[in-house]
Amino acid sequence: MTTTPTTSPATVAYRDIFAVREFRVLFALRVILVGGDMVRMLALSVLVYQRTGSSLLAALAYTAEMFPYVISGALLLSHTDRLPPRRLLVGVYLVQSATSAVLALDVLPVGGTLCVMFALGLLMPLASASTWAMLSEILPGEGGYVLGRSVFTMTAGGAQIAGQAFGGLMIAAVGPSSTLWISTGTAGCAAVFARIGLAARPPRVEGDREDGAARETWRVNRALLRDPVIRGTLLAMWLPTALATGAEGVVIPYAASIGKPEQAGFVLAAIAAGMLLGSFVVGRFVPLALRERIGLLLAVLNGAPLVLFALEPGIAIACVLGLAGAAGLSYELSIQQRFVDAVPEERRGQAFGLLTTGTMTLQSGAMAGAGAVAEGLSPGLTMAIFGGASVCVALSLARHLRWSPPAAVVAD
């Protein structure tokens, strides 16, 4: 079957995707929620540290939402396609708002706070997966989805920086508990905005209601991973990035090891800037055909500059290396459309959920692994090892990262 995209990939521009009303709604939701999430995570971490004096508990509070991704990915993802998308998003945002309100009241013990955040983390992958699936459905043509994805990546980076800065100012002004009310408001606004701005859609698949969510999630995940194209594309998007992100987790110890602990933020900011720059340039200015041909080169770039941290460069050079490596993360734009095309339309929600689950799980695991390695080796050498591993994995996945034209079909 041959389909003709409504918009040629070569001609899709920002004005085309922003002309789509629902994309503007999803874009606004992205800005509101990412900024609010950063405020909540920072305020909660500070609150727990003030109450306990424990750096470990403060770190757990900051990352508590990430740990349940693997559980949600194994047991709950089928709901992404079995529930109407708008209803799912509104429900998750309302729960998020209520959770932030409970935390802002500061009536829970630390253990209860962590449990509440863990429970919220079980739902967040469903909202994320549903958003990505809707994005692939509403944007015009192949180029539209990839350009929209790059806009979301840039938006997330900018909103993270702004949310952390604003959260820091509010914590200093009114304290962490009061600052948490901001996250309550942003999530509540997102629920209202999603209800008003998004069209009502039926579930992507009715499914066999006799199958529980966990059984159906396992069944569909197995089916997706058995497909060689889907499996290879997932591995290509998961592994090189996860290993490079692991190196990022050692930036603060690295800055301390060269006597500049107070300047670690510059390196982290450079990494964020590299993500923004790479997504902007590749998503907007590199033609689709060329983008697919340079996917492997960009994936290698994601890890290669990190190898030079073995030489323990100063902060200025470290910023340049971090920026260059993070720009290589744009390699994902070269294979995302292949992933969308390979996934059955009625299972896109769960497929995006599987992608997000693997990304979060592997990245957090790689960061923890890098931290463990840095206990025995220098931070610079640790970053170099993880950067080199990222390059090696990218090369081993070359057949999935390098575009090759489809074989010609010869008629009898």
C-alpha positions as CSV (number, residue, x, y, z in Angstrom):
1,M,0.0,0.0,0.0
2,T,1.3,3.4,-0.9
3,T,0.5,6.5,1.1
4,T,1.1,10.1,0.1
5,P,2.1,12.5,2.9
6,T,-0.1,15.6,3.2
7,T,3.1,17.7,3.4
8,S,6.4,17.0,1.7
9,P,9.1,16.4,4.3
10,A,11.4,18.8,2.4
11,T,8.9,21.6,2.8
12,V,7.8,21.2,6.4
13,A,8.7,24.3,8.4
14,Y,8.0,25.6,11.9
15,R,5.0,27.6,10.6
16,D,3.5,24.3,9.3
17,I,3.6,22.5,12.6
18,F,2.5,25.5,14.6
19,A,-0.4,26.0,12.2
20,V,-1.8,22.8,13.7
21,R,-4.0,23.9,16.7
22,E,-3.5,20.7,18.7
23,F,0.3,20.9,18.3
24,R,0.2,24.4,19.8
25,V,-1.8,23.0,22.7
26,L,0.7,20.1,23.2
27,F,3.6,22.6,22.9
28,A,2.0,24.8,25.7
29,L,1.5,21.8,27.9
30,R,5.1,20.8,27.4
31,V,6.3,24.2,28.5
32,I,4.0,24.3,31.5
33,L,4.6,20.8,32.8
34,V,8.3,20.6,32.3
35,G,8.8,23.9,34.1
36,G,6.5,22.9,36.9
37,D,8.2,19.5,37.2
38,M,11.5,21.1,37.7
39,V,10.1,23.4,40.4
40,R,8.6,20.5,42.2
41,M,11.7,18.2,42.0
42,L,14.0,21.0,43.2
43,A,11.7,22.2,46.0
44,L,11.0,18.7,47.2
45,S,14.7,17.8,47.3
46,V,15.5,21.0,49.3
47,L,12.6,20.3,51.6
48,V,13.7,16.7,52.4
49,Y,17.3,17.9,52.9
50,Q,16.2,20.6,55.3
51,R,14.2,18.0,57.3
52,T,16.8,15.2,57.3
53,G,20.2,16.6,56.5
54,S,20.7,13.6,54.3
55,S,22.2,14.0,50.8
56,L,21.0,10.5,49.9
57,L,17.4,11.2,50.8
58,A,17.5,14.5,49.0
59,A,18.8,12.8,45.9
60,L,16.1,10.1,46.1
61,A,13.4,12.8,46.5
62,Y,14.8,14.5,43.3
63,T,14.7,11.3,41.3
64,A,11.8,9.4,42.9
65,E,9.5,9.8,39.9
66,M,12.1,8.1,37.6
67,F,12.4,4.8,39.4
68,P,8.9,3.5,38.7
69,Y,9.2,3.8,34.9
70,V,10.3,0.2,34.5
71,I,7.4,-1.0,36.6
72,S,4.9,1.1,34.7
73,G,6.5,-0.1,31.4
74,A,6.0,-3.7,32.4
75,L,2.5,-3.5,33.9
76,L,0.5,-0.5,32.8
77,L,1.5,0.7,29.3
78,S,-1.5,-1.0,27.6
79,H,-3.7,1.7,29.2
80,T,-2.1,4.2,26.9
81,D,-3.9,2.7,23.9
82,R,-7.0,1.4,25.8
83,L,-8.0,4.8,27.2
84,P,-9.1,7.9,25.3
85,P,-6.0,10.1,25.1
86,R,-7.6,13.3,26.3
87,R,-9.2,11.6,29.3
88,L,-5.9,9.9,30.2
89,L,-3.9,13.2,30.1
90,V,-6.4,15.2,32.1
91,G,-6.6,12.4,34.7
92,V,-2.8,12.2,35.1
93,Y,-2.5,16.0,35.3
94,L,-5.2,16.2,38.0
95,V,-3.4,13.5,40.1
96,Q,-0.2,15.4,39.6
97,S,-1.8,18.6,40.8
98,A,-3.3,16.9,43.9
99,T,0.0,15.2,44.7
100,S,1.9,18.5,44.6
101,A,-0.8,20.0,46.9
102,V,-0.3,17.2,49.5
103,L,3.4,17.7,49.4
104,A,3.0,21.5,49.7
105,L,1.1,21.0,53.0
106,D,4.2,19.3,54.4
107,V,2.3,16.9,56.5
108,L,3.8,13.6,55.4
109,P,6.9,12.0,56.8
110,V,9.9,11.6,54.5
111,G,9.0,8.0,53.8
112,G,5.5,8.9,52.9
113,T,6.7,11.7,50.6
114,L,8.9,9.3,48.7
115,C,6.1,6.8,48.4
116,V,3.7,9.4,47.0
117,M,6.3,10.5,44.4
118,F,6.9,6.8,43.5
119,A,3.2,6.3,43.0
120,L,3.0,9.5,40.8
121,G,6.0,8.1,38.8
122,L,3.9,5.1,37.8
123,L,1.4,7.3,36.0
124,M,3.8,9.7,34.3
125,P,5.0,7.3,31.6
126,L,1.4,6.9,30.5
127,A,1.0,10.6,29.9
128,S,4.3,10.9,28.2
129,A,3.5,8.0,25.8
130,S,0.1,9.3,25.0
131,T,1.6,12.7,24.2
132,W,4.2,11.3,21.8
133,A,1.6,9.1,20.1
134,M,-0.7,12.1,19.6
135,L,2.2,14.1,18.2
136,S,2.7,11.5,15.5
137,E,-0.9,11.5,14.6
138,I,-1.6,15.3,14.3
139,L,1.5,16.6,12.5
140,P,1.6,16.7,8.7
141,G,3.8,14.3,6.8
142,E,7.0,12.5,7.8
143,G,9.0,15.7,8.3
144,G,6.3,17.2,10.5
145,Y,6.7,14.6,13.3
146,V,10.4,14.8,13.3
147,L,10.4,18.6,13.4
148,G,7.8,18.6,16.1
149,R,9.9,16.2,18.1
150,S,12.9,18.4,17.8
151,V,10.8,21.4,19.0
152,F,9.8,19.4,22.0
153,T,13.4,18.5,22.8
154,M,14.4,22.1,22.6
155,T,11.4,23.2,24.7
156,A,12.2,20.6,27.4
157,G,15.8,21.8,27.7
158,G,14.8,25.5,27.9
159,A,12.0,24.8,30.3
160,Q,14.3,22.7,32.6
161,I,16.7,25.6,32.8
162,A,14.0,28.2,33.4
163,G,12.2,26.0,35.9
164,Q,15.3,25.3,37.9
165,A,16.3,29.0,38.0
166,F,12.8,30.1,38.9
167,G,12.4,27.4,41.5
168,G,15.7,28.4,43.1
169,L,14.6,32.0,43.3
170,M,11.2,31.0,44.8
171,I,12.8,28.7,47.4
172,A,15.0,31.5,48.5
173,A,12.1,33.9,48.7
174,V,9.3,31.8,50.3
175,G,10.8,28.4,51.2
176,P,10.4,25.0,49.6
177,S,6.9,24.2,50.9
178,S,5.3,27.3,49.5
179,T,7.2,26.8,46.2
180,L,5.5,23.5,45.8
181,W,2.2,25.3,45.3
182,I,3.5,26.5,42.0
183,S,3.7,22.9,40.7
184,T,0.2,22.4,42.0
185,G,-1.0,25.3,39.9
186,T,0.9,24.4,36.7
187,A,-0.4,20.8,36.7
188,G,-4.0,22.0,37.4
189,C,-3.7,24.5,34.5
190,A,-2.4,21.8,32.3
191,A,-5.5,19.6,33.1
192,V,-7.8,22.5,32.2
193,F,-5.9,23.4,29.1
194,A,-5.8,19.7,27.8
195,R,-9.5,19.3,28.4
196,I,-10.4,22.5,26.5
197,G,-7.7,22.4,23.8
198,L,-7.4,18.8,22.7
199,A,-10.0,17.0,20.7
200,A,-11.8,14.0,22.1
201,R,-10.5,10.8,20.5
202,P,-11.5,7.2,21.0
203,P,-9.1,4.6,22.4
204,R,-6.6,3.5,19.7
205,V,-7.5,-0.1,20.4
206,E,-10.5,-1.6,22.3
207,G,-8.4,-4.7,23.3
208,D,-9.6,-7.8,24.9
209,R,-11.1,-6.6,28.2
210,E,-10.7,-10.1,29.6
211,D,-6.9,-9.5,29.5
212,G,-5.7,-7.5,32.4
213,A,-3.5,-4.5,31.8
214,A,-0.3,-6.3,32.9
215,R,-1.0,-9.3,30.6
216,E,-1.7,-7.1,27.6
217,T,1.3,-4.9,28.3
218,W,3.6,-7.9,28.4
219,R,2.0,-9.4,25.3
220,V,2.3,-6.2,23.2
221,N,5.8,-5.4,24.5
222,R,6.9,-8.9,23.4
223,A,5.4,-8.4,20.0
224,L,7.1,-5.0,19.5
225,L,10.5,-6.3,20.6
226,R,10.2,-9.4,18.3
227,D,10.0,-7.1,15.3
228,P,13.7,-6.7,14.2
229,V,13.2,-3.1,12.9
230,I,11.4,-1.9,16.0
231,R,13.9,-3.7,18.3
232,G,16.9,-2.4,16.4
233,T,15.6,1.2,16.4
234,L,14.8,1.1,20.1
235,L,18.3,-0.2,20.9
236,A,19.8,2.5,18.7
237,M,17.8,5.2,20.5
238,W,18.5,3.7,24.0
239,L,22.1,2.6,24.3
240,P,24.4,5.3,22.9
241,T,22.5,8.0,24.6
242,A,22.3,6.2,27.9
243,L,26.0,5.6,28.1
244,A,26.8,9.3,27.2
245,T,24.3,10.4,29.8
246,G,26.1,8.2,32.4
247,A,29.1,10.3,31.8
248,E,27.0,13.4,32.5
249,G,26.2,12.1,35.9
250,V,29.9,12.5,36.9
251,V,30.2,16.1,35.9
252,I,30.0,17.5,39.4
253,P,32.7,15.1,40.8
254,Y,34.8,15.9,37.7
255,A,34.7,19.7,38.4
256,A,35.6,19.0,42.0
257,S,38.5,16.8,41.0
258,I,40.1,19.7,39.0
259,G,39.5,22.1,41.8
260,K,36.5,23.9,40.3
261,P,33.4,22.4,42.0
262,E,31.6,25.7,41.9
263,Q,31.8,25.7,38.0
264,A,30.2,22.4,37.4
265,G,27.0,24.2,36.5
266,F,28.7,25.8,33.5
267,V,29.5,22.3,32.0
268,L,25.9,21.1,32.7
269,A,24.6,24.3,31.1
270,A,26.8,23.7,28.0
271,I,25.4,20.2,27.7
272,A,21.9,21.5,27.8
273,A,22.8,24.1,25.2
274,G,24.3,21.4,23.0
275,M,21.1,19.5,23.1
276,L,19.2,22.6,22.1
277,L,21.6,23.5,19.3
278,G,21.8,20.1,17.8
279,S,18.0,19.6,17.8
280,F,17.5,23.0,16.2
281,V,20.1,22.7,13.5
282,V,19.4,19.1,12.5
283,G,15.7,19.3,12.9
284,R,15.2,22.5,11.0
285,F,18.1,22.8,8.4
286,V,19.3,19.3,7.6
287,P,17.1,17.7,4.8
288,L,15.4,14.5,5.7
289,A,17.5,12.3,3.3
290,L,20.8,13.8,4.5
291,R,19.7,13.5,8.1
292,E,19.1,9.8,7.8
293,R,22.5,9.4,6.1
294,I,24.5,11.1,8.9
295,G,22.7,9.3,11.8
296,L,25.7,7.1,12.6
297,L,28.1,10.0,12.5
298,L,26.0,12.0,14.9
299,A,25.6,9.0,17.2
300,V,29.4,8.7,17.3
301,L,29.7,12.4,18.0
302,N,27.4,11.9,21.0
303,G,30.1,9.9,22.8
304,A,33.4,10.7,21.1
305,P,34.2,14.1,22.8
306,L,33.7,12.6,26.2
307,V,36.8,10.4,25.6
308,L,39.0,13.5,25.9
309,F,38.0,13.9,29.5
310,A,40.6,11.4,30.3
311,L,43.1,14.3,29.7
312,E,41.3,16.2,32.5
313,P,40.7,19.5,30.6
314,G,39.9,22.7,32.3
315,I,36.3,24.0,32.6
316,A,36.3,26.0,29.4
317,I,37.4,23.0,27.3
318,A,35.1,20.7,29.2
319,C,32.2,23.0,28.3
320,V,33.1,22.8,24.6
321,L,33.4,19.0,24.8
322,G,30.1,18.7,26.6
323,L,28.3,21.0,24.1
324,A,29.7,19.0,21.1
325,G,28.8,15.6,22.6
326,A,25.2,16.7,23.5
327,A,24.7,18.1,20.0
328,G,25.3,14.6,18.7
329,L,22.1,13.5,20.6
330,S,20.3,14.9,17.5
331,Y,21.1,11.6,15.9
332,E,17.8,10.4,17.3
333,L,16.0,12.7,14.8
334,S,17.4,10.5,12.0
335,I,15.6,7.3,13.1
336,Q,12.5,8.5,14.9
337,Q,10.4,8.5,11.7
338,R,11.4,4.9,11.0
339,F,10.3,4.0,14.4
340,V,6.9,5.6,13.9
341,D,6.5,3.9,10.5
342,A,7.4,0.5,11.9
343,V,4.9,0.5,14.8
344,P,1.3,-0.5,14.1
345,E,-0.9,2.6,14.4
346,E,-3.1,1.1,17.1
347,R,-0.1,0.4,19.3
348,R,1.7,3.7,19.0
349,G,0.9,4.7,22.5
350,Q,2.4,1.6,24.1
351,A,5.4,1.7,21.7
352,F,6.2,5.3,22.7
353,G,5.8,4.2,26.3
354,L,8.2,1.4,25.8
355,L,10.7,3.8,24.3
356,T,10.4,6.2,27.2
357,T,10.6,3.5,29.8
358,G,13.8,2.1,28.3
359,T,15.3,5.6,28.0
360,M,14.6,6.6,31.6
361,T,15.6,3.2,33.0
362,L,18.9,2.9,31.1
363,Q,19.9,6.5,31.6
364,S,19.3,6.4,35.4
365,G,21.1,3.1,35.5
366,A,24.0,4.4,33.5
367,M,24.4,7.4,35.8
368,A,24.3,5.2,38.8
369,G,26.9,2.9,37.2
370,A,29.2,5.9,36.3
371,G,29.0,7.0,39.9
372,A,30.0,3.6,41.1
373,V,32.9,3.4,38.7
374,A,34.0,6.9,39.8
375,E,34.4,5.5,43.3
376,G,37.4,3.6,42.1
377,L,38.6,5.6,39.1
378,S,39.0,9.3,38.5
379,P,35.9,11.1,37.3
380,G,37.6,12.1,34.1
381,L,38.6,8.6,33.3
382,T,35.1,7.4,34.1
383,M,33.6,9.9,31.7
384,A,36.1,8.8,29.0
385,I,35.2,5.1,29.5
386,F,31.4,5.8,29.2
387,G,32.0,8.0,26.2
388,G,34.1,5.4,24.5
389,A,31.5,2.7,25.3
390,S,28.8,5.0,23.7
391,V,30.9,5.2,20.5
392,C,31.5,1.4,20.4
393,V,27.8,0.7,20.9
394,A,26.9,3.1,18.2
395,L,29.3,1.4,15.8
396,S,27.8,-2.0,16.7
397,L,24.4,-0.6,15.8
398,A,25.5,0.9,12.5
399,R,23.0,-1.0,10.4
400,H,20.2,0.6,12.4
401,L,21.7,4.1,12.5
402,R,22.9,4.3,8.9
403,W,20.1,4.8,6.4
404,S,20.0,2.5,3.4
405,P,17.5,2.9,0.5
406,P,14.9,0.1,0.2
407,A,15.6,-2.6,-2.4
408,A,14.0,-2.1,-5.7
409,V,11.0,-4.3,-6.4
410,V,11.3,-5.9,-9.9
411,A,7.9,-6.9,-11.4
412,D,7.7,-10.2,-13.2
